[in-house]
Amino acid sequence: MLTAVMIMVSTFALANDTKPAVKIEKTGVKTFAVIAYGLNEGETEIAFRDQDGRILYSTTLKGGERYAKKLDLNNLPNGKYVLEVENKATFTATPLEVNAFTAIAQFDGQVSILKPLVHQKGGKLDVILPTEVQADVTIYDNNARKIATETVAGSSLKRFDLSRLEKGDYTVMVKTGGRNFIQSVSLD
């Protein structure tokens, strides 16, 4: 039986309306076809990891590239794996399980996250949550000291006033959906 499922990896983009997508089709007992399309600008990372987080396969797609790959899981030991697709605006992880007889894509356990946007203009730092999720925002100085932390909920914008901080480099960590998204900002 051929099972075809489409995973839409939507992009929340300011400059264009790029909507990359990945289609995963079961093509054999332990094989899948992975097809990526709609990759107009930017880079998309595709990685296949084992249950310990080790990367077994990865590739980086440049904007406009087409991608098709046969994912043959026949020689893998029984266990849990994950196929990750990540670009500037989104992260999607699809669990796969391999046993002695078959490999199954577990779409009910799939995680898709629209990444938070961090934008700095002068001494103002905006953190934008594109979906109605809760996120913990933490700002660290260049000595890894916590400067501020706040929980932000809902589809919203949170503005931090950094104008009173010393000049230098800072790290903004936004934790949402069990993932940490990190970005550096500089105050001149």
C-alpha positions as a Markdown table, in Angstrom:
| # | Residue | x | y | z |
|---|---|---|---|---|
| 1 | Met | 0.0 | 0.0 | 0.0 |
| 2 | Leu | 1.3 | 3.4 | -0.9 |
| 3 | Thr | 0.8 | 6.1 | 1.6 |
| 4 | Ala | 1.3 | 9.7 | 0.5 |
| 5 | Val | 1.3 | 12.4 | 3.0 |
| 6 | Met | 2.2 | 16.0 | 2.4 |
| 7 | Ile | 3.9 | 18.1 | 5.1 |
| 8 | Met | 3.5 | 21.8 | 4.6 |
| 9 | Val | 6.3 | 23.9 | 6.0 |
| 10 | Ser | 4.8 | 27.3 | 5.9 |
| 11 | Thr | 7.0 | 30.3 | 6.0 |
| 12 | Phe | 6.3 | 33.5 | 7.9 |
| 13 | Ala | 8.4 | 35.9 | 5.7 |
| 14 | Leu | 8.5 | 39.6 | 5.6 |
| 15 | Ala | 10.2 | 40.1 | 2.3 |
| 16 | Asn | 8.5 | 37.5 | 0.1 |
| 17 | Asp | 5.9 | 34.8 | 0.1 |
| 18 | Thr | 8.1 | 31.8 | -0.1 |
| 19 | Lys | 6.3 | 28.6 | 1.0 |
| 20 | Pro | 8.7 | 25.6 | 1.0 |
| 21 | Ala | 7.1 | 22.2 | 1.3 |
| 22 | Val | 8.3 | 18.7 | 1.8 |
| 23 | Lys | 6.4 | 15.6 | 0.6 |
| 24 | Ile | 7.2 | 12.3 | 2.2 |
| 25 | Glu | 5.9 | 9.2 | 0.4 |
| 26 | Lys | 6.3 | 5.6 | 1.5 |
| 27 | Thr | 7.7 | 3.8 | -1.6 |
| 28 | Gly | 8.6 | 0.4 | 0.0 |
| 29 | Val | 8.5 | -1.5 | 3.2 |
| 30 | Lys | 11.4 | 0.5 | 4.6 |
| 31 | Thr | 11.9 | 3.2 | 2.0 |
| 32 | Phe | 10.5 | 6.7 | 1.6 |
| 33 | Ala | 10.8 | 9.4 | -1.1 |
| 34 | Val | 11.5 | 12.8 | 0.2 |
| 35 | Ile | 10.7 | 15.7 | -2.2 |
| 36 | Ala | 11.3 | 19.3 | -1.4 |
| 37 | Tyr | 9.9 | 22.1 | -3.5 |
| 38 | Gly | 8.9 | 25.8 | -3.3 |
| 39 | Leu | 12.4 | 26.8 | -2.1 |
| 40 | Asn | 12.7 | 30.2 | -3.8 |
| 41 | Glu | 15.1 | 32.1 | -1.5 |
| 42 | Gly | 17.3 | 31.4 | 1.4 |
| 43 | Glu | 18.5 | 28.0 | 2.6 |
| 44 | Thr | 16.7 | 25.0 | 3.8 |
| 45 | Glu | 18.4 | 22.3 | 6.0 |
| 46 | Ile | 17.2 | 18.7 | 5.8 |
| 47 | Ala | 18.6 | 16.3 | 8.4 |
| 48 | Phe | 17.9 | 12.7 | 9.3 |
| 49 | Arg | 18.8 | 11.9 | 13.0 |
| 50 | Asp | 18.8 | 8.8 | 15.1 |
| 51 | Gln | 17.1 | 8.6 | 18.6 |
| 52 | Asp | 20.3 | 10.0 | 20.2 |
| 53 | Gly | 20.3 | 13.1 | 18.0 |
| 54 | Arg | 23.2 | 12.0 | 15.8 |
| 55 | Ile | 23.0 | 13.2 | 12.2 |
| 56 | Leu | 22.9 | 10.2 | 9.8 |
| 57 | Tyr | 22.3 | 12.3 | 6.7 |
| 58 | Ser | 22.1 | 16.1 | 6.1 |
| 59 | Thr | 22.0 | 18.5 | 3.2 |
| 60 | Thr | 21.6 | 22.2 | 2.7 |
| 61 | Leu | 19.4 | 23.4 | -0.2 |
| 62 | Lys | 20.0 | 26.8 | -1.7 |
| 63 | Gly | 17.1 | 29.0 | -2.9 |
| 64 | Gly | 15.6 | 27.7 | -6.1 |
| 65 | Glu | 17.1 | 24.2 | -5.9 |
| 66 | Arg | 14.9 | 21.2 | -6.3 |
| 67 | Tyr | 15.4 | 18.2 | -4.1 |
| 68 | Ala | 14.4 | 14.5 | -4.3 |
| 69 | Lys | 16.0 | 11.7 | -2.3 |
| 70 | Lys | 15.2 | 8.1 | -1.6 |
| 71 | Leu | 15.5 | 7.4 | 2.1 |
| 72 | Asp | 16.4 | 3.7 | 2.4 |
| 73 | Leu | 16.0 | 2.6 | 6.0 |
| 74 | Asn | 16.6 | -1.1 | 5.4 |
| 75 | Asn | 20.0 | -1.2 | 7.0 |
| 76 | Leu | 19.1 | 0.8 | 10.1 |
| 77 | Pro | 18.7 | -0.9 | 13.5 |
| 78 | Asn | 15.2 | -0.9 | 15.1 |
| 79 | Gly | 14.5 | 2.4 | 16.7 |
| 80 | Lys | 13.2 | 5.9 | 16.5 |
| 81 | Tyr | 14.4 | 8.4 | 14.0 |
| 82 | Val | 13.4 | 11.9 | 13.0 |
| 83 | Leu | 13.4 | 13.8 | 9.7 |
| 84 | Glu | 14.0 | 17.6 | 10.3 |
| 85 | Val | 13.3 | 20.4 | 7.8 |
| 86 | Glu | 14.4 | 23.8 | 8.8 |
| 87 | Asn | 14.7 | 27.2 | 7.1 |
| 88 | Lys | 14.9 | 30.8 | 8.4 |
| 89 | Ala | 11.3 | 30.9 | 9.4 |
| 90 | Thr | 10.2 | 27.4 | 10.2 |
| 91 | Phe | 11.2 | 24.1 | 11.8 |
| 92 | Thr | 9.4 | 20.8 | 11.2 |
| 93 | Ala | 10.3 | 17.4 | 12.7 |
| 94 | Thr | 8.6 | 14.2 | 11.6 |
| 95 | Pro | 9.3 | 11.0 | 13.7 |
| 96 | Leu | 9.9 | 7.7 | 11.9 |
| 97 | Glu | 10.1 | 4.3 | 13.6 |
| 98 | Val | 11.9 | 1.3 | 12.2 |
| 99 | Asn | 11.2 | -2.2 | 13.3 |
| 100 | Ala | 12.1 | -5.6 | 11.9 |
| 101 | Phe | 9.4 | -5.6 | 9.4 |
| 102 | Thr | 8.6 | -2.0 | 8.3 |
| 103 | Ala | 9.3 | 1.7 | 8.7 |
| 104 | Ile | 6.5 | 4.1 | 9.6 |
| 105 | Ala | 6.3 | 7.9 | 9.4 |
| 106 | Gln | 4.5 | 9.0 | 12.5 |
| 107 | Phe | 2.7 | 12.1 | 11.3 |
| 108 | Asp | 0.6 | 12.3 | 14.5 |
| 109 | Gly | 3.8 | 13.1 | 16.4 |
| 110 | Gln | 5.0 | 15.7 | 13.9 |
| 111 | Val | 6.1 | 19.1 | 15.3 |
| 112 | Ser | 5.9 | 22.2 | 13.2 |
| 113 | Ile | 7.1 | 25.6 | 14.6 |
| 114 | Leu | 6.9 | 29.0 | 13.1 |
| 115 | Lys | 10.1 | 30.5 | 14.5 |
| 116 | Pro | 9.9 | 33.7 | 16.5 |
| 117 | Leu | 11.3 | 36.8 | 14.8 |
| 118 | Val | 13.8 | 38.9 | 16.6 |
| 119 | His | 14.4 | 42.4 | 15.2 |
| 120 | Gln | 16.6 | 45.1 | 16.6 |
| 121 | Lys | 16.6 | 48.8 | 15.7 |
| 122 | Gly | 18.9 | 50.9 | 17.8 |
| 123 | Gly | 18.2 | 50.3 | 21.5 |
| 124 | Lys | 14.8 | 48.6 | 20.9 |
| 125 | Leu | 14.5 | 44.8 | 20.5 |
| 126 | Asp | 11.3 | 43.3 | 19.2 |
| 127 | Val | 10.4 | 39.6 | 19.6 |
| 128 | Ile | 7.5 | 38.6 | 17.4 |
| 129 | Leu | 5.6 | 35.3 | 17.9 |
| 130 | Pro | 3.9 | 34.5 | 14.6 |
| 131 | Thr | 1.5 | 32.0 | 16.2 |
| 132 | Glu | -0.4 | 31.8 | 19.4 |
| 133 | Val | 2.2 | 30.0 | 21.5 |
| 134 | Gln | 4.0 | 30.6 | 24.7 |
| 135 | Ala | 7.7 | 31.5 | 24.6 |
| 136 | Asp | 10.3 | 32.3 | 27.2 |
| 137 | Val | 12.6 | 35.1 | 26.1 |
| 138 | Thr | 16.0 | 35.5 | 27.8 |
| 139 | Ile | 18.7 | 38.1 | 27.1 |
| 140 | Tyr | 22.3 | 37.4 | 28.0 |
| 141 | Asp | 25.3 | 39.7 | 27.9 |
| 142 | Asn | 28.6 | 38.7 | 26.4 |
| 143 | Asn | 29.7 | 37.1 | 29.7 |
| 144 | Ala | 26.6 | 34.8 | 29.7 |
| 145 | Arg | 25.0 | 36.7 | 32.5 |
| 146 | Lys | 21.2 | 36.8 | 32.3 |
| 147 | Ile | 20.0 | 40.4 | 31.8 |
| 148 | Ala | 16.3 | 39.8 | 31.3 |
| 149 | Thr | 13.8 | 37.0 | 31.1 |
| 150 | Glu | 10.1 | 37.1 | 30.3 |
| 151 | Thr | 7.4 | 34.7 | 29.3 |
| 152 | Val | 5.4 | 35.9 | 26.3 |
| 153 | Ala | 2.1 | 34.3 | 25.3 |
| 154 | Gly | -0.1 | 34.5 | 22.3 |
| 155 | Ser | 0.5 | 35.9 | 18.8 |
| 156 | Ser | 2.1 | 39.1 | 19.9 |
| 157 | Leu | 5.0 | 41.4 | 19.9 |
| 158 | Lys | 7.2 | 42.0 | 22.9 |
| 159 | Arg | 9.5 | 45.0 | 22.9 |
| 160 | Phe | 12.6 | 45.2 | 25.1 |
| 161 | Asp | 14.3 | 48.5 | 25.8 |
| 162 | Leu | 18.0 | 47.9 | 25.6 |
| 163 | Ser | 19.0 | 51.6 | 25.4 |
| 164 | Arg | 20.3 | 51.6 | 29.0 |
| 165 | Leu | 22.6 | 48.7 | 28.5 |
| 166 | Glu | 26.3 | 49.0 | 27.8 |
| 167 | Lys | 27.5 | 48.8 | 24.3 |
| 168 | Gly | 28.5 | 45.3 | 23.2 |
| 169 | Asp | 27.1 | 42.0 | 22.1 |
| 170 | Tyr | 24.1 | 40.3 | 23.5 |
| 171 | Thr | 22.4 | 36.9 | 23.0 |
| 172 | Val | 18.7 | 36.5 | 22.7 |
| 173 | Met | 17.3 | 33.0 | 23.4 |
| 174 | Val | 13.6 | 32.3 | 22.6 |
| 175 | Lys | 12.4 | 28.9 | 23.9 |
| 176 | Thr | 9.2 | 27.6 | 22.3 |
| 177 | Gly | 7.8 | 24.2 | 21.4 |
| 178 | Gly | 10.7 | 22.5 | 23.2 |
| 179 | Arg | 13.3 | 24.2 | 21.0 |
| 180 | Asn | 15.7 | 27.1 | 21.6 |
| 181 | Phe | 16.1 | 29.7 | 19.0 |
| 182 | Ile | 19.2 | 31.9 | 19.5 |
| 183 | Gln | 20.2 | 35.2 | 17.8 |
| 184 | Ser | 23.0 | 37.7 | 18.6 |
| 185 | Val | 22.4 | 41.4 | 18.7 |
| 186 | Ser | 24.9 | 44.3 | 19.0 |
| 187 | Leu | 24.5 | 47.6 | 20.7 |
| 188 | Asp | 26.8 | 50.3 | 19.2 |
